Structure formats: C-alpha cells, structure tokens
Amino acid sequence: MQAEDARYLKRKVKGGSIDVHPTERALVVNYELEATILGELGDPMLGERKECQKIIRLRNLNSTTDIATLAREVVDKCKLIHPSKLPEVEQLLYYLQNRKETSSTKGAKKGQLTGKLNDPPPYEGTELDEVASVNDIDDYIELLYEDIPEKVRGTALVLQLARNPDNLEELLQNETVLGALARVLREDWKKSVELSTNIIYVFFCFSSFSQFHGVIAHFKVGALVMSIVEHELKRHDLWKDELLKKRRTAESNPGDPALKKDFDRSYKKYQSLLKKQDQLLRVSFYLLLNLAEDAKVEIKMKNKNVIPMLVKTLERDNYELLILVVSFLKKLSIFVENKIEMGQSQIIEKLAKLIPCDHEDLLNITLRLLLNLSFDTELRSKIVKLGLLPKLVGLIGNENHRVIVLCLLYHVSMDDKAKSMFTYTDCIPIVMKMILECPDERVDPELIALGINLACTKRNAQIICEGSGEIGRASCRERV
C-alpha cells in the first residue's frame, strides 16, 4: 500500500463489560477500539482491533454518597457506558460503597495493632486511564526516551506491571527495561519527583524478593537512592527556612495583607511538596530496608550516613513513613556502634514526641526501638531527663505495649539515680497492684523484676509499706 493511497481513518468504539477495580474505589470499563484506514474511494485498506480499558476513579464515594445521583453522573460523563447500563452501574457503585477496607487502611486507628509494614501506595499524582499489559512493554520502554511527561507515563505503566509479583520474572527477562529505568533515574531524578518515585517503586517491587537483590546491586540503585534521599532532606530544610522567613515577615507587618497572602500561598505549596516528598522518602527507605537484609549492604549504608538521614526523617508527621523509619532504626540499633551514632544524632529527643501517640503500630515499634536503645547507660539517662518516665508509666495499662513498657521501665530502674524518680509517678502503686492481683500462678518475670528494683531505695520501700497492709497480703502469696 502506498502512503498517498490512504486518505481517511475510521475509528469505531464498541462498549463492553463494566467491573469494579480490585483494590481502588473505581470502575473499570472494558471496550473495543476498531481502527480502519480507508482508501480514496472509501474502501477499507487496513484494519486493526484492540481491547482497551478505562478506569473511572470515584474519589468522592463514601458511606453517605447518593448512589443513584453518582451513577447518573458517571453514565452522563463516560460516553463508553450506554444509558441502558445505569442499573448495572448503580449496583457496582453500591458494592464499592459497602466493600470492606483493604488491609492498607487498617492499623491506623487507636487501639488497633497490626505489627506489619504496609506497602506504599502508588504515586497519587499519576492518573492513568489505561491498564498496562506485559505485551506492550516495548512501547513503555520507548516512552522512556521521550520528554518528562512521557517518561512519567511510561514508568507508571511499568510500575503497574511490577506491582504484580507474577510479572517480575518476565520484566527481568527483558534486558532493556531495568537498564533503561536505572538510566532515567540517574539522569533525570532532579527533574521530577513523580518520575523518581515511580522508578524507585519499580525497584522496590523487585527488592521485596531476595533473589532479585543482585539485579538491583548490578545497576547500583541503592547508592543512587541514598543520594536522592540525602538531597531531598536538604531540600526540605531549605523549604522550611524559606517558609519561616515569610511567616516572620508577615507577622512583623500585620498591616500588609499582601505579605499574609504570599505566606498562605507558600504554605499551601509547601504542603503539596511535602506530601510528594513523603511518598518518595517512604518508597526509598523501604527499598533500602529490604536491601539491608544483607549485612554487608547494611554496613555500606551505615558508612554512607543512613542513620543521620533516618533520624532526621523522624521530624516528619506522616505516620506510615515514621513507622518505616523507626522500623529501620530498630533493625540497626542492635549494634553498639549504631546506637552510639543514633545518640549523637539526638534520637531520644526525636522519639520523645511520638510517646504517646494515637497510632498503635507506630507507638509499639517506637517503644521497641527505645527498649533497644535503653541498653546504653547514657541513652537511659536521657529517657529520664526528657520526662518520658511518667509517659511510659501511663502506658502500662495498655495491653498492646505492657510487656515492652515493663522491660523498658526495668532497664531505667537499674540506675540508682533513676530509682528515686519513680517516686513522683504512679508506677509503684500500679506495679504493686498488678503483682498482688495477678490471676496467674506466677507473676511475669518483667513485673516482679521491676518491683524488686523499685524496692531497693528507702523512699520507694516506704511507699510500698504504706500501701494499706498490702505487704501482708503479698506475704500470703509466696512464690517460688
């Protein structure tokens, strides 16, 4: 066929089935696209059919949404859905409205403890109306050689594939894709946070399986990610300094509304940048945490100052990011030299703001990290100096953290100077009550050990003896 013979392109769209998205609050509309090239006389010369999908995200769908109204809006706006399918759309929306929360949203509420790290969500700024296919991977690779918007789209499609573990082996067999991603990350990471997040997330998916760690090391992704994290933390400091200057300027000139407006605009921009950066840091640290399974890799990270970076990130407010960072620090804290470096980075001061907090998973992992740090005498004394003792005593009643808190208090009570500080808390009466009213035959060793330590000072012993004859009752409960 000669190029000049083709005169017209005819497109025909045929609607198909409608399904709910497996993980998001969204509808997936399947349709068939038929493209036909017509000759000068209108006769078909070349035709091709392709099955496609469109994802309709329903951001405003919640328990109080009017389903009938939303269904009509979806049908009106999406030309791929025939009006006759309105009842079907209503039924699917009703199902989405009543579908239970996924595991990624659990554990964030007070009183719930999951004890596991959740996978980071996909980058929120990436909106794709297409579903990626392994068969089109070469097309996605070609996008990586275009401008930044096309690169973002290409990496988002590859990420969509990588999030399914079944696709990882097939992606690995394509020699070009990982090399192209590593090259784009190395060359363009400063140009787009979205692009960096997508690519790092792809490598994170591979890092979840130890057999792929060698591939990640081959492309030196770990070292590059650490450089990116270091740069982003410095950028955050610059943002804060700039915002602080604008706030002080606005406060010192209350009569100038333009300055106040400028500060408000800068603050909104800062919040938006912070949200994007939190996503990048979360997936980056998670990748590094997975790679740190290898002790030699962990030592390299330590030598590249991963500990100061992690401690610095404790200043953030994103719960999921904080859980990940504290988990990483806890893993590193089993080595004495790492604990020393954490102490030099003022880690106790940073952790103090997290005790207590409403997020049970974050509180639990923070207490576990604090327990590891409490083996160090200097760090133990800091716990007392920073006023954490009453806060820890207040957590004894929480069953999720009781054993950890008792172990932590036992460590603190080993120091003679700290023993006297227990006098100014409710610890002694609480511990005595728990010992005397213990329903089991034997008292927990952590509890009885703490009681023994507390009784070693004169003032504490007096408080115990003044407890309305409780010692007499205790003697009746003699234990081996």
Summary of the structure (lengths in Angstrom):
residues: 480
radius of gyration: 29.5
end to end distance: 96.7
largest distance: 109.1
contacts: 1406
relative contact order: 0.05
helix: 63%
strand: 9%
